[in-house]
Amino acid sequence: MQAGTLDTYRIQLEYALGSPFFTDNQVEILVNGDQIFPAMLEAIAAAKDSVSMVTFVYWTGDIADRFANALAERAEAGVDVRLVLDCFGASRMSRRLVRRMRDSGVRIRWFRPFRWSRPWQYDKRTHRKILVCDARVAFTGGVGIASEWEGDARDASEWRETHLRIEGRAVCGLHSAFLDNWGEAGKWEAKLINYAPDPPARGVSVQIVRASSTVGWTESAALMRFLLAMARQRIRLTSAYFAPDEVFERELLNAAGRGVDIDILIPGRHCDSRLSQLAGQPAIARLLEAGVSIRRFQPTMLHAKVVTIDSMIACVGSINLNHRSMGKDEECSALLLCPRLTGILDRQFDLDCERAQPVDRDRFVRRGLLERVKERLAGLIVNQL
């Protein structure tokens, strides 16, 4: 089946999601902590006016100290530094680092702490990972601020990750997603950006899709379902947590039925959520029966969230292919309408597959009774995974 044109994809996604593609951006793909963290720290150190950051994970380790010191140093230099920390995801963060930053002038807000008056809100987190410096350069993807992400995915202590560095008008979409969480987590501020970045010439078209936690479908669910429906030749999915809902699974099966080549890469033996793996296994069995290729990454925890469609369009961000990302959490992703960058991500997918183990259909469908019982039990809480 013939793939669509870039204009076709652009028009379909703009009408489906209601947000425009920003043209003329510079985009750099960053792979693993060895590339991601130096680029982010360099941008923070170069900031002259503002640093805005929201993260789900802020844990411990040398990199946690380095980020805290970098943000504190900018605040001490008179830069407006604002940090949103998810109250659940960052609960393991050292309070020593919080004090260090606050004492230096970093303004910190905790997103949705538990309140007895509104306990249901605690179930809906911000899973966004965004850094914006001087409204000119921004980062988004899947990285957390913790020692697990340091290194180059060489062994189980160094997680595999993909992140983006963006310059250009698309930065405003990421800054808006930050302001969305900042405004909810404290007193609203009508601080406006009084300048705009100069767009690079002949750059990349980027669409920023931010999703807010809600009841029913979120923008994350709509984005992923539309991407699958658009595919005509090839779908490549990399997901840290793969437990798709019925609609997403049906879109994958429909794509396989119309002849689309589908490859899925998920964590193997190194996974920080065994329950998520168990909850996703019934869907994996049905997808394997439909001819979908599924591989499990072996060296370490695979935490990247990447989708490429027809070698022409790519999605990188915080969205997992599970129920939480589709319906409960605040997310943010960048769509890249660029065959060149999509090709780079596809080549990285191939490299990851060289370190992955295919899931054998015949062996998987014969998995034992105890494993199936575990799957059923995990399925009882699949909406939390």
C-alpha positions in Angstrom: 0.0 0.0 0.0 1.4 3.4 -1.0 2.4 5.7 1.9 0.9 9.2 2.0 2.8 12.4 1.3 4.2 14.7 3.9 1.4 17.3 3.2 -1.2 14.5 3.6 0.2 13.5 7.0 0.4 17.2 8.1 -3.2 18.0 7.1 -4.6 14.8 8.7 -2.8 15.3 12.0 -3.6 19.0 12.3 -7.3 18.4 11.7 -7.3 15.4 14.0 -5.5 16.9 16.9 -6.3 20.6 16.5 -2.7 21.9 16.9 -0.5 23.1 14.0 2.9 22.0 12.8 5.6 24.6 13.5 8.0 24.9 10.6 11.7 25.7 10.5 12.9 24.0 13.7 16.2 22.5 14.5 15.9 19.1 16.1 18.6 16.9 17.5 18.0 13.3 18.6 19.7 12.4 21.9 20.3 8.8 22.8 20.9 7.7 26.4 22.2 9.7 29.3 25.7 10.2 27.9 24.1 12.4 25.2 21.0 13.7 27.0 22.3 15.0 30.2 25.3 17.1 28.9 23.1 18.8 26.4 20.5 19.7 29.0 23.0 20.9 31.5 24.8 23.0 28.9 21.5 24.7 28.0 20.8 25.4 31.7 24.3 26.9 32.2 23.8 29.1 29.1 20.4 30.5 30.2 20.3 34.3 30.7 16.6 34.9 31.3 14.6 31.9 32.3 14.7 28.1 33.0 11.4 26.2 33.1 11.4 22.5 33.9 8.8 19.9 34.7 9.6 16.3 35.4 7.9 13.2 36.7 11.0 11.4 38.0 13.6 13.2 40.1 15.3 10.6 42.2 18.8 10.2 43.5 22.4 9.9 42.3 25.2 12.1 41.0 23.1 13.4 38.1 20.3 14.5 40.6 22.9 16.6 42.4 24.3 18.1 39.2 20.9 19.2 38.0 20.1 20.7 41.4 23.4 22.6 41.5 23.0 23.8 37.9 19.5 25.2 38.5 20.6 26.7 41.8 23.6 28.4 40.2 21.4 30.0 37.5 18.9 31.2 40.1 21.8 32.8 42.1 22.8 34.5 38.9 19.4 36.2 38.7 17.8 33.9 36.2 14.1 33.1 36.7 14.2 29.3 37.5 11.0 27.4 37.9 10.7 23.7 38.6 7.5 21.5 38.7 8.0 18.2 40.5 5.3 15.5 40.4 4.5 14.7 44.0 4.3 11.0 43.4 7.1 10.5 40.8 9.6 12.7 42.6 8.8 11.4 46.1 12.2 9.7 46.3 14.0 13.0 45.8 16.4 14.1 48.5 15.0 17.0 50.5 18.5 18.2 50.8 18.4 19.1 47.1 15.1 20.8 47.4 16.5 23.0 50.2 19.6 23.7 48.2 17.6 24.9 45.2 15.0 26.9 47.2 17.7 28.6 49.3 19.3 29.7 46.0 16.1 31.2 44.6 14.7 28.3 42.5 10.9 28.4 42.7 9.6 24.8 43.2 6.0 23.6 43.0 4.8 20.1 43.7 2.2 18.8 41.3 -1.0 17.4 42.9 0.0 16.4 46.5 -2.4 14.2 48.2 -5.4 16.1 49.7 -8.1 14.5 51.7 -10.6 17.0 50.2 -9.7 15.7 46.6 -8.2 12.3 47.0 -9.1 11.3 43.4 -6.7 13.8 42.0 -3.7 11.9 43.3 -4.4 9.2 40.8 -3.7 11.6 37.9 -0.1 12.6 37.6 2.1 14.8 35.4 4.3 12.4 33.4 5.7 15.2 31.3 9.5 15.7 30.9 10.2 19.2 29.6 13.0 21.7 29.9 12.8 25.1 28.3 15.7 27.6 28.5 15.3 31.3 27.5 12.2 30.3 25.4 14.8 29.4 22.7 15.8 25.8 23.3 13.7 23.0 24.7 14.0 19.3 25.5 11.4 16.6 25.8 11.2 12.8 25.7 11.4 10.1 28.3 14.4 10.9 30.5 14.2 11.1 34.3 16.6 12.9 36.6 18.1 9.9 38.3 21.2 7.7 38.2 19.3 5.0 36.3 19.5 7.1 33.2 23.3 7.8 33.3 25.6 6.1 30.9 25.0 4.6 27.5 22.8 1.5 28.1 25.8 -0.7 28.3 24.5 -2.9 31.2 21.5 -3.1 33.6 22.6 -0.1 35.6 22.3 2.3 32.5 18.7 2.6 31.1 18.0 3.0 27.4 16.4 6.3 26.6 15.5 8.7 23.7 15.1 12.5 24.1 14.9 15.5 21.8 16.6 18.9 21.7 14.5 21.5 19.8 15.2 25.0 18.7 12.6 27.1 16.9 8.9 28.0 17.1 7.9 24.5 18.4 9.6 25.6 21.7 6.4 27.6 22.5 4.3 24.5 22.5 6.6 22.9 25.1 6.7 26.1 27.2 2.9 26.2 27.1 2.8 22.6 28.4 5.1 23.6 31.3 2.9 26.6 32.1 -0.1 24.4 32.2 1.4 22.3 35.1 3.0 25.4 36.7 -0.3 27.3 36.9 -2.2 24.4 38.4 0.5 23.6 41.0 0.4 27.1 42.5 -0.7 30.7 42.0 -1.2 31.7 38.4 1.3 34.1 37.0 0.6 36.1 33.8 4.3 36.3 32.9 4.6 36.7 29.1 7.5 36.0 26.8 8.5 39.4 25.3 10.5 38.0 22.4 10.4 35.2 19.9 13.2 32.9 18.8 14.5 33.4 15.3 13.4 30.4 13.3 16.2 28.4 11.7 16.2 28.4 7.9 14.9 25.2 6.2 14.2 23.4 9.4 12.0 20.5 10.6 8.2 20.7 10.9 7.2 19.8 14.5 3.8 19.4 16.2 3.6 19.5 20.0 0.8 17.4 21.4 0.1 17.9 25.1 -2.4 15.7 26.9 -4.2 16.5 30.1 -5.5 13.9 32.6 -9.2 13.5 32.2 -12.1 11.0 32.2 -12.2 9.1 28.9 -9.9 9.7 26.0 -7.0 12.0 26.3 -5.0 13.7 23.5 -2.4 10.9 24.0 -5.0 8.3 23.1 -6.2 10.3 20.1 -2.6 10.9 18.9 -1.6 7.2 19.0 -4.8 5.9 17.5 -4.6 8.4 14.6 -1.0 7.5 13.9 -1.8 3.8 13.7 -4.8 4.5 11.5 -2.7 6.6 9.1 0.0 3.9 8.6 0.1 2.3 5.1 3.5 0.5 5.0 5.3 0.3 8.3 4.8 0.9 12.1 7.7 0.8 14.6 6.9 1.1 18.2 9.2 1.4 21.2 7.5 1.4 24.5 8.7 1.0 28.1 5.3 -0.1 29.3 3.1 -2.0 26.8 -0.4 -2.9 28.1 -2.6 -1.4 25.4 -6.3 -0.8 25.8 -8.9 -2.5 23.5 -9.1 0.4 21.0 -5.3 0.7 20.6 -5.0 -3.1 20.2 -7.7 -3.1 17.6 -6.0 -0.3 15.6 -2.8 -2.4 15.6 -4.7 -5.5 14.5 -6.5 -3.4 11.8 -3.2 -2.2 10.5 -1.8 -5.7 10.4 -4.9 -6.8 8.5 -4.3 -4.2 5.8 -0.8 -5.4 5.3 1.2 -2.9 7.4 4.5 -4.2 8.6 4.5 -3.8 12.4 7.5 -4.1 14.7 7.3 -3.6 18.5 10.2 -3.3 20.9 9.5 -3.6 24.7 11.5 -4.4 27.8 12.8 -7.9 28.5 14.1 -9.3 31.7 15.2 -5.9 33.0 11.9 -4.1 33.7 10.9 -2.0 36.7 7.2 -3.0 36.4 6.6 -6.7 36.2 2.9 -6.1 36.7 2.8 -4.0 33.5 4.5 -6.8 31.6 2.0 -9.3 32.8 -1.0 -7.1 32.1 0.2 -6.7 28.5 0.8 -10.3 27.7 -2.7 -11.3 26.5 -2.5 -8.5 23.9 0.9 -9.6 22.9 -0.4 -13.1 22.3 -3.2 -11.8 20.0 -0.8 -9.5 18.1 1.7 -12.4 17.5 -1.2 -14.4 16.1 -1.9 -11.6 13.7 1.7 -11.6 12.4 3.1 -8.6 14.4 6.8 -8.8 15.3 7.6 -8.3 18.9 11.0 -8.2 20.5 12.2 -7.8 24.1 15.3 -5.6 24.8 17.8 -7.6 26.8 20.8 -5.5 28.1 18.9 -3.1 30.4 15.6 -1.4 31.1 14.2 0.0 27.9 12.5 3.3 28.8 12.3 5.1 25.4 8.9 6.1 23.9 9.2 6.3 20.1 6.8 5.6 17.2 7.7 5.9 13.5 5.2 5.7 10.7 5.9 4.8 7.1 9.6 6.0 7.4 8.2 9.6 7.2 6.8 10.7 10.6 8.0 10.1 14.1 6.7 10.7 17.6 9.0 11.1 20.6 7.8 12.0 24.1 6.6 10.7 27.4 3.6 8.6 26.2 3.7 4.9 27.1 1.4 2.5 25.3 -0.6 1.7 28.5 -3.7 2.8 30.2 -2.1 5.5 32.4 -0.7 7.4 29.5 -3.9 7.0 27.5 -6.3 8.2 30.2 -4.8 9.3 33.5 -1.6 11.2 33.1 -0.5 14.5 31.8 1.8 13.8 28.8 3.7 15.7 26.1 5.1 14.5 22.7 6.7 16.0 19.7 5.7 14.8 16.2 8.5 15.2 13.6 7.4 15.4 10.0 10.8 14.6 8.6 12.0 11.5 6.7 15.6 12.2 7.6 15.0 12.2 11.4 12.6 9.3 11.1 15.3 7.4 9.3 17.7 8.1 12.2 15.2 6.8 14.7 14.5 3.7 12.5 18.2 3.0 12.4 18.4 3.3 16.2 15.4 0.9 16.3 17.5 -1.6 14.2 20.5 -1.2 16.5 18.2 -1.9 19.5 16.7 -4.9 17.8 20.2 -6.4 17.5 20.3 -6.5 21.3 16.8 -7.8 21.6 15.2 -11.2 21.6 12.2 -12.0 19.4 9.1 -13.3 21.1 8.5 -16.7 19.6 4.8 -17.1 18.8 4.5 -20.8 19.3 6.3 -20.8 22.6 4.4 -17.8 23.9 1.0 -19.2 23.2 2.0 -22.3 25.2 2.9 -20.3 28.3 1.8 -22.1 31.5 -1.3 -21.8 33.6 0.5 -20.0 36.5 1.6 -17.3 34.1 -1.9 -16.9 32.8 -3.3 -16.6 36.3 -0.7 -13.9 37.0 -1.9 -12.1 33.8 -5.5 -12.2 35.0 -4.5 -10.8 38.4 -2.5 -8.0 36.8 -5.4 -7.3 34.5 -7.5 -6.4 37.5 -5.4 -3.2 38.0 -4.5 -2.6 34.4 -6.0 0.9 34.6 -3.3 1.8 37.1 -0.4 0.5 34.9 
